């Protein structure tokens, strides 16, 4: 069934909500839907309902034909992702797959080796575009809860976040003694971190840029501080940044479902 994201859902059958202009254009111009067609509308916070389309003036509305309800499957998990901003398609691909895998929020950040300079167009422009990509992925994959794209920020601000930060460090992979069963292997770190979720500490995966973190940034991550930062690796192979992100998300997702 075709899906549309709305600002809210009415509470009763027969009540209507206006479809946002961007969604309306997609339903009419791309999907070729018309008045009377049935779609699924969702509010991005975990609920959806079936509704019938109708026009009122130049606006498109949806009238509920079923009670709003939530689903247990395909909801977000308590994992957050701090992702160094990647070039073009790579960043968009990570955003799309993070939605499909249930990540709760994604914070893009600039690091010393980042290639993209968000200041040229403005952080808000990038945030808006990436949120649209995340919302399209939301509708396509069947998930109900929206993945929030935070305003692009700095590396230093990431260190201030009140989460359990797990740094997936590519340099650990090149260590001769490294193995899948090493204590720093991401799967083992995930077990430790997931055990603390009940204490209100949600995990946040930290992925660096294409060239990795700079020596100065690595020193910051390794410095003793009030915030505990867990350093993990993904095995002997050195992964591309986008691959490392999806690998890390997948490990946590599988662990959380057990």
C-alpha positions as a Markdown table, in Angstrom:
| # | Residue | x | y | z |
|---|---|---|---|---|
| 1 | Unk | 0.0 | 0.0 | 0.0 |
| 2 | Unk | 1.2 | 3.6 | -0.8 |
| 3 | Unk | 2.3 | 5.5 | 2.3 |
| 4 | Unk | 2.4 | 9.2 | 3.2 |
| 5 | Unk | 4.1 | 11.0 | 6.1 |
| 6 | Unk | 1.9 | 13.5 | 7.9 |
| 7 | Unk | 2.5 | 15.9 | 10.8 |
| 8 | Unk | -0.1 | 14.1 | 13.0 |
| 9 | Unk | -2.8 | 11.5 | 12.7 |
| 10 | Unk | -6.5 | 12.1 | 13.5 |
| 11 | Unk | -7.8 | 10.0 | 16.4 |
| 12 | Unk | -11.1 | 8.8 | 14.9 |
| 13 | Unk | -12.4 | 7.2 | 11.8 |
| 14 | Unk | -13.9 | 9.8 | 9.5 |
| 15 | Unk | -11.6 | 12.6 | 10.6 |
| 16 | Unk | -9.2 | 14.0 | 8.1 |
| 17 | Unk | -5.7 | 15.5 | 7.9 |
| 18 | Unk | -4.1 | 17.6 | 5.2 |
| 19 | Unk | -1.3 | 15.9 | 3.3 |
| 20 | Unk | 1.9 | 18.0 | 3.2 |
| 21 | Unk | 2.6 | 19.6 | -0.2 |
| 22 | Unk | 5.7 | 17.5 | -0.9 |
| 23 | Unk | 3.9 | 14.3 | -0.1 |
| 24 | Unk | 0.9 | 15.4 | -2.1 |
| 25 | Unk | 3.0 | 16.1 | -5.2 |
| 26 | Unk | 4.5 | 12.6 | -4.9 |
| 27 | Unk | 1.1 | 10.9 | -4.5 |
| 28 | Unk | -0.5 | 12.7 | -7.4 |
| 29 | Unk | 2.3 | 13.3 | -9.9 |
| 30 | Unk | 4.5 | 10.3 | -9.3 |
| 31 | Unk | 2.2 | 7.6 | -8.0 |
| 32 | Unk | -0.8 | 8.8 | -10.1 |
| 33 | Unk | -3.2 | 8.4 | -7.2 |
| 34 | Unk | -6.6 | 10.2 | -7.2 |
| 35 | Unk | -9.5 | 11.0 | -5.0 |
| 36 | Unk | -11.0 | 7.9 | -3.4 |
| 37 | Unk | -7.8 | 5.9 | -3.5 |
| 38 | Unk | -6.7 | 4.3 | -0.2 |
| 39 | Unk | -3.3 | 4.9 | 1.3 |
| 40 | Unk | -1.5 | 4.4 | 4.6 |
| 41 | Unk | -0.7 | 7.5 | 6.5 |
| 42 | Unk | 1.9 | 7.7 | 9.3 |
| 43 | Unk | 3.0 | 10.3 | 11.8 |
| 44 | Unk | 6.6 | 9.3 | 12.1 |
| 45 | Unk | 6.3 | 8.5 | 15.8 |
| 46 | Unk | 5.1 | 4.9 | 15.6 |
| 47 | Unk | 1.4 | 5.0 | 14.5 |
| 48 | Unk | -0.3 | 4.6 | 11.2 |
| 49 | Unk | -3.8 | 4.3 | 9.8 |
| 50 | Unk | -5.6 | 3.6 | 6.5 |
| 51 | Unk | -7.2 | 6.6 | 4.8 |
| 52 | Unk | -9.0 | 7.7 | 1.7 |
| 53 | Unk | -7.8 | 10.6 | -0.4 |
| 54 | Unk | -10.0 | 13.6 | -1.3 |
| 55 | Unk | -9.4 | 17.1 | -2.6 |
| 56 | Unk | -10.5 | 20.3 | -0.9 |
| 57 | Unk | -9.7 | 23.3 | -3.0 |
| 58 | Unk | -6.1 | 23.0 | -4.1 |
| 59 | Unk | -5.1 | 20.8 | -1.1 |
| 60 | Unk | -5.1 | 17.0 | -0.7 |
| 61 | Unk | -6.6 | 15.4 | 2.4 |
| 62 | Unk | -6.8 | 11.9 | 3.8 |
| 63 | Unk | -9.9 | 10.7 | 5.7 |
| 64 | Unk | -9.3 | 7.9 | 8.2 |
| 65 | Unk | -10.9 | 4.6 | 7.3 |
| 66 | Unk | -9.3 | 2.7 | 10.2 |
| 67 | Unk | -8.3 | 3.5 | 13.8 |
| 68 | Unk | -4.7 | 4.6 | 14.2 |
| 69 | Unk | -2.5 | 1.8 | 15.5 |
| 70 | Unk | 1.2 | 1.0 | 16.1 |
| 71 | Unk | 3.1 | -2.1 | 15.0 |
| 72 | Unk | 5.7 | -4.0 | 17.0 |
| 73 | Unk | 7.9 | -4.7 | 14.0 |
| 74 | Unk | 10.2 | -2.4 | 12.2 |
| 75 | Unk | 10.4 | 0.2 | 15.0 |
| 76 | Unk | 13.6 | 2.1 | 15.8 |
| 77 | Unk | 16.0 | 0.6 | 18.4 |
| 78 | Unk | 17.9 | 2.7 | 21.0 |
| 79 | Unk | 21.0 | 3.0 | 18.7 |
| 80 | Unk | 22.2 | 6.4 | 17.5 |
| 81 | Unk | 24.8 | 7.0 | 14.8 |
| 82 | Unk | 27.3 | 9.8 | 14.7 |
| 83 | Unk | 28.6 | 9.8 | 11.1 |
| 84 | Unk | 31.4 | 11.9 | 9.7 |
| 85 | Unk | 30.0 | 13.6 | 6.6 |
| 86 | Unk | 30.8 | 11.6 | 3.5 |
| 87 | Unk | 30.8 | 12.7 | -0.1 |
| 88 | Unk | 27.6 | 12.6 | -2.1 |
| 89 | Unk | 26.0 | 9.2 | -2.7 |
| 90 | Unk | 27.9 | 7.5 | 0.1 |
| 91 | Unk | 26.3 | 9.7 | 2.8 |
| 92 | Unk | 22.9 | 9.3 | 1.3 |
| 93 | Unk | 23.3 | 5.5 | 1.1 |
| 94 | Unk | 24.3 | 5.4 | 4.8 |
| 95 | Unk | 21.2 | 7.4 | 5.8 |
| 96 | Unk | 18.9 | 5.2 | 3.8 |
| 97 | Unk | 20.3 | 1.9 | 5.2 |
| 98 | Unk | 20.4 | 3.3 | 8.8 |
| 99 | Unk | 16.6 | 3.9 | 8.5 |
| 100 | Unk | 16.1 | 0.4 | 7.2 |
| 101 | Unk | 18.1 | -1.1 | 10.1 |
| 102 | Unk | 16.2 | 0.8 | 12.8 |
| 103 | Unk | 18.7 | 3.5 | 13.9 |
| 104 | Unk | 16.9 | 6.1 | 16.1 |
| 105 | Unk | 18.9 | 9.2 | 15.1 |
| 106 | Unk | 21.8 | 10.2 | 13.0 |
| 107 | Unk | 24.2 | 13.1 | 13.8 |
| 108 | Unk | 26.4 | 14.2 | 10.8 |
| 109 | Unk | 29.6 | 15.9 | 11.8 |
| 110 | Unk | 32.6 | 17.5 | 10.3 |
| 111 | Unk | 36.0 | 16.3 | 11.2 |
| 112 | Unk | 39.5 | 17.4 | 10.2 |
| 113 | Unk | 39.7 | 15.1 | 7.2 |
| 114 | Unk | 36.1 | 15.7 | 6.0 |
| 115 | Unk | 35.9 | 16.6 | 2.3 |
| 116 | Unk | 32.4 | 18.2 | 2.4 |
| 117 | Unk | 32.2 | 21.7 | 3.8 |
| 118 | Unk | 28.6 | 22.2 | 5.0 |
| 119 | Unk | 29.2 | 25.9 | 5.6 |
| 120 | Unk | 29.2 | 26.7 | 1.9 |
| 121 | Unk | 25.4 | 26.0 | 1.6 |
| 122 | Unk | 24.5 | 26.0 | 5.3 |
| 123 | Unk | 24.0 | 23.2 | 7.8 |
| 124 | Unk | 20.2 | 23.6 | 7.6 |
| 125 | Unk | 20.3 | 22.9 | 3.8 |
| 126 | Unk | 22.1 | 19.6 | 4.3 |
| 127 | Unk | 19.9 | 18.6 | 7.2 |
| 128 | Unk | 16.7 | 19.2 | 5.2 |
| 129 | Unk | 17.9 | 17.2 | 2.3 |
| 130 | Unk | 19.1 | 14.3 | 4.4 |
| 131 | Unk | 15.8 | 14.3 | 6.4 |
| 132 | Unk | 13.9 | 14.0 | 3.1 |
| 133 | Unk | 16.0 | 11.0 | 2.1 |
| 134 | Unk | 15.5 | 9.4 | 5.6 |
| 135 | Unk | 11.7 | 10.0 | 5.3 |
| 136 | Unk | 11.5 | 8.4 | 1.9 |
| 137 | Unk | 13.4 | 5.3 | 3.2 |
| 138 | Unk | 10.9 | 5.2 | 6.1 |
| 139 | Unk | 7.9 | 4.9 | 3.8 |
| 140 | Unk | 9.6 | 2.3 | 1.6 |
| 141 | Unk | 10.8 | -0.1 | 4.3 |
| 142 | Unk | 7.7 | -0.3 | 6.3 |
| 143 | Unk | 9.1 | 1.3 | 9.5 |
| 144 | Unk | 6.8 | 3.7 | 11.3 |
| 145 | Unk | 9.1 | 5.7 | 13.6 |
| 146 | Unk | 11.1 | 8.5 | 11.9 |
| 147 | Unk | 14.9 | 8.5 | 12.1 |
| 148 | Unk | 15.8 | 12.1 | 13.1 |
| 149 | Unk | 18.6 | 13.7 | 11.2 |
| 150 | Unk | 20.3 | 16.2 | 13.6 |
| 151 | Unk | 21.8 | 19.4 | 12.5 |
| 152 | Unk | 25.4 | 18.8 | 11.2 |
| 153 | Unk | 27.8 | 19.6 | 14.0 |
| 154 | Unk | 31.5 | 19.4 | 14.9 |
| 155 | Unk | 33.7 | 16.6 | 16.2 |
| 156 | Unk | 34.1 | 18.3 | 19.5 |
| 157 | Unk | 30.3 | 18.5 | 20.0 |
| 158 | Unk | 30.0 | 14.8 | 19.4 |
| 159 | Unk | 32.2 | 14.2 | 22.5 |
| 160 | Unk | 29.8 | 16.1 | 24.6 |
| 161 | Unk | 26.8 | 13.9 | 23.8 |
| 162 | Unk | 25.3 | 12.1 | 26.8 |
| 163 | Unk | 25.4 | 8.6 | 25.3 |
| 164 | Unk | 27.6 | 5.5 | 25.4 |
| 165 | Unk | 30.0 | 6.4 | 22.6 |
| 166 | Unk | 31.5 | 3.4 | 20.6 |
| 167 | Unk | 34.3 | 4.4 | 18.3 |
| 168 | Unk | 34.8 | 1.9 | 15.5 |
| 169 | Unk | 38.5 | 2.4 | 15.0 |
| 170 | Unk | 39.8 | 1.2 | 11.6 |
| 171 | Unk | 43.4 | 1.4 | 12.8 |
| 172 | Unk | 42.8 | -1.5 | 15.3 |
| 173 | Unk | 42.1 | -3.8 | 12.3 |
| 174 | Unk | 45.7 | -3.5 | 11.1 |
| 175 | Unk | 47.1 | -4.7 | 14.4 |
| 176 | Unk | 48.7 | -8.1 | 13.8 |
| 177 | Unk | 47.3 | -9.6 | 17.0 |
| 178 | Unk | 43.7 | -8.6 | 16.2 |
| 179 | Unk | 41.1 | -11.3 | 15.8 |
| 180 | Unk | 37.3 | -11.7 | 15.8 |
| 181 | Unk | 37.5 | -12.8 | 19.4 |
| 182 | Unk | 39.7 | -10.0 | 20.7 |
| 183 | Unk | 38.1 | -8.1 | 23.6 |
| 184 | Unk | 37.8 | -5.0 | 21.4 |
| 185 | Unk | 35.8 | -6.8 | 18.7 |
| 186 | Unk | 32.6 | -4.9 | 18.1 |
| 187 | Unk | 30.3 | -7.8 | 19.0 |
| 188 | Unk | 31.9 | -8.1 | 22.4 |
| 189 | Unk | 31.7 | -4.3 | 23.0 |
| 190 | Unk | 28.0 | -4.4 | 21.9 |
| 191 | Unk | 27.2 | -6.9 | 24.6 |
| 192 | Unk | 28.7 | -4.6 | 27.3 |
| 193 | Unk | 26.9 | -1.5 | 26.0 |
| 194 | Unk | 23.5 | -3.1 | 25.5 |
| 195 | Unk | 23.6 | -4.2 | 29.1 |
| 196 | Unk | 23.6 | -0.6 | 30.2 |
| 197 | Unk | 20.6 | 0.6 | 28.2 |
| 198 | Unk | 18.3 | -0.1 | 31.1 |
| 199 | Unk | 20.3 | 2.5 | 33.1 |
| 200 | Unk | 19.2 | 5.1 | 30.5 |
| 201 | Unk | 22.5 | 5.1 | 28.6 |
| 202 | Unk | 21.8 | 4.6 | 24.9 |
| 203 | Unk | 24.6 | 3.5 | 22.6 |
| 204 | Unk | 26.0 | 5.8 | 19.9 |
| 205 | Unk | 28.2 | 4.4 | 17.1 |
| 206 | Unk | 31.0 | 6.8 | 16.0 |
| 207 | Unk | 32.2 | 6.5 | 12.4 |
| 208 | Unk | 35.0 | 8.6 | 11.0 |
| 209 | Unk | 35.5 | 10.1 | 7.5 |
| 210 | Unk | 36.9 | 8.5 | 4.4 |
| 211 | Unk | 40.5 | 9.2 | 5.5 |
| 212 | Unk | 39.9 | 8.3 | 9.1 |
| 213 | Unk | 40.3 | 10.6 | 12.1 |
| 214 | Unk | 43.3 | 12.9 | 12.3 |
| 215 | Unk | 46.0 | 12.1 | 14.8 |
| 216 | Unk | 44.7 | 15.1 | 16.9 |
| 217 | Unk | 41.2 | 13.7 | 16.9 |
| 218 | Unk | 42.4 | 10.2 | 17.8 |
| 219 | Unk | 44.3 | 11.7 | 20.8 |
| 220 | Unk | 41.1 | 13.4 | 21.9 |
| 221 | Unk | 39.2 | 10.1 | 21.7 |
| 222 | Unk | 42.0 | 8.3 | 23.7 |
| 223 | Unk | 42.3 | 10.9 | 26.4 |
| 224 | Unk | 40.9 | 10.0 | 29.8 |
| 225 | Unk | 37.7 | 12.0 | 30.4 |
| 226 | Unk | 34.4 | 11.9 | 32.3 |
| 227 | Unk | 32.8 | 10.4 | 29.2 |
| 228 | Unk | 33.8 | 6.7 | 28.7 |
| 229 | Unk | 34.5 | 6.0 | 25.0 |
| 230 | Unk | 34.7 | 2.4 | 24.0 |
| 231 | Unk | 37.2 | 1.6 | 21.2 |
| 232 | Unk | 36.1 | -1.3 | 18.9 |
| 233 | Unk | 37.1 | -2.9 | 15.7 |
| 234 | Unk | 35.3 | -4.9 | 13.0 |
| 235 | Unk | 37.9 | -7.6 | 12.3 |
| 236 | Unk | 41.1 | -7.8 | 10.3 |
| 237 | Unk | 39.7 | -6.1 | 7.2 |
| 238 | Unk | 39.9 | -2.3 | 6.9 |
| 239 | Unk | 36.4 | -1.1 | 5.8 |
| 240 | Unk | 35.3 | 1.9 | 3.9 |
| 241 | Unk | 33.5 | 4.4 | 6.1 |
| 242 | Unk | 30.0 | 3.6 | 4.7 |
| 243 | Unk | 30.7 | -0.1 | 5.1 |
| 244 | Unk | 31.9 | 0.3 | 8.6 |
| 245 | Unk | 28.7 | 2.2 | 9.5 |
| 246 | Unk | 26.4 | -0.5 | 8.2 |
| 247 | Unk | 28.4 | -3.3 | 9.7 |
| 248 | Unk | 28.3 | -1.6 | 13.1 |
| 249 | Unk | 24.6 | -0.9 | 12.9 |
| 250 | Unk | 23.9 | -4.5 | 11.9 |
| 251 | Unk | 25.9 | -6.0 | 14.8 |
| 252 | Unk | 24.0 | -3.9 | 17.3 |
| 253 | Unk | 20.6 | -4.6 | 15.7 |
| 254 | Unk | 21.2 | -8.4 | 15.8 |
| 255 | Unk | 22.4 | -8.2 | 19.4 |
| 256 | Unk | 19.4 | -6.1 | 20.5 |
| 257 | Unk | 16.9 | -8.6 | 18.9 |
| 258 | Unk | 18.3 | -11.5 | 21.0 |
